[in-house]
Amino acid sequence: MTTEKLLADLGLTFTILRNNLYMDAIPFFMGKQVFETGEIVLPAGEGRASFLPREEMAEAAVNVLISKGNEGKPYNISNIYSYDYMEISVHFLIYPAKKFLIIRFR
């Protein structure tokens, strides 16, 4: 039984916010070794994800929750763009003394 169905069956008023992956969790996915070894080890292969900053998800949640007509509706909160880890690793270029190697496995 899904959460939405359970809430509806109980007669509760609800709005479901389905947040996608938080952008601030990216370092946890890469592992703590990333700055020591420069290796980004991923089980993602060529996969992509639509990360979004926590602050933007919070803003979306506030807008849904303060507006009318959202009762009983689910909202998928996600970025319209999906990133792969090659794109994300470019942001590590701010660490010029370190070279990063992406190791992909499935």
Summary of the structure (lengths in Angstrom):
residues: 106
radius of gyration: 18.4
end to end distance: 30.9
largest distance: 58.6
contacts: 228
relative contact order: 0.25
helix: 40%
strand: 19%
